[in-house]
């Protein structure tokens, strides 16, 4: 019999690299050091300026990246493992980081740049619509 593939591949586990979506440190990455309970994590981000703190699970997005650290280890060990696995560079290449950078870039647009992007989007959609009609 065929063994079904697991539905989820990313699990909340010690050493999992996360992206903070909400809160004081939004937009930074961190590492899960310990699980406080079902809804809270103890995270640490020595390379991104996130102090060791308890954060709610719904404030983070889980990444595919993971480092091997013992439960509740010190910040020095977390930093060591992050640099050894080259996590900051890998995270910068991830789709999550690219999406965040794109969102920040659109948030910093001025009035005229927003107008230009809207006009470009309209023209692009018009071209797409016309080619679909021809099909």
N, C-alpha and C positions, 0 to 999 in steps of 0.2 A: 504494500500500500504506500501511496505517496504521502510523505510527511508535509503537512501544511507549513508554510513559512510564517514566522511571527509577524503580527501586524505592526507592532511598534519596535523600532530599533534604538531609539534614544530613551534612556532611562535616567531618572534622577539618582545619581550615585556619587559617592565621594570621589573627587578628582574630576568631575564633569565640568567643563568650561561652559559658562552661561553668559548671556547678554542681558544686561539690566534694561528693561523697557520703560519702567515707571519709577518715580521716586527721586530722591536727592541725587543719586548717581546714575540717572538715566543716560543711556548711550555708551556705557562702559562695560567691559567684560570682567568677569570674576570667575572664581573656582569654588565649587562646593566643598567645604571642609568637613561639615557635619550636618546631619538632619536633626532639627530640634524636635519637630513633631510632623504630623501629616501635612501641614500647610506652611511650615517655616523652615528656612535653611540658614545655616551659618556659612557665610561666604567671605572670601578674602580675594583682593585684587591688587597685589603689591606692584604690579607693572603698570596698572591703569589708574592708580590713586584711589581705589576703593578700600576703605579700612575694613578690618575684620568686623563684620556686623551681621545681625540677624535680619533676614529679608523674607517677605512673603513669597510663596511659590508662584502666585499669579503675577508677580512683578518681573519675572525673568523668562527669557526664551532659551530653551536648551539647544546647544550646538552638538555637532558630531564629534567635537574634539574632547579628548580625555587625557588626563595625566595620572600616573600611579603615585598616590600619596597615602599615608596612613590616616586613619580617622582622627580628626582634631589636631593635626600636626601644626607646627609653628609656621609663621609667615616666612621665615628664612628658607625653610624646606620647600614651601609652595613656590617661592621665587626661583629657587634652584631648579626645580622640576619644570617650571614654565619655560625657563631659558634653555634647559637641556633639550626639551621637546620642540623648541622654536614655535611655541604657541602664539605669541603676539603676531608674528609674520603670517602664520597659517590663518589666524582669525581675520587679519586684514584682507586676505584673499577670498574669504567666505562670502556667500551671497547675502548673508545677514548684515555683514559690515558694509557691503556695497549698497544695499538698500537703504541703510541708515545714512550713508554719505549722500546718496541721491536725495533723500528726504530733507536733509539739512541744507543741501544746495538749493532746493526749490523753496525752502522756508526763507532763505536769505535773498531771494530775488526781489528786485525793485518793481515798481509799478510798470515801467516800460518793458522790462524783461518778461514779466508775467503776460503782458499783452502780446509780445513777440512769440512766446511759447504757445499761447492760445491760437494765434493765427497759423503757426506752423502745424499744430495739431489738426486744425480745421482743414488745411490743405491736404495733409496726409490722409485724413479720413475721406475726403472727397475723391482722391485718387483711388483709394481702396474700393470705395463704393462703386466707382465707374468701372473698374476692372471686374468686380464681382457681377455687375449687371451684364457685362459682355459675355460672361461664361454661359 
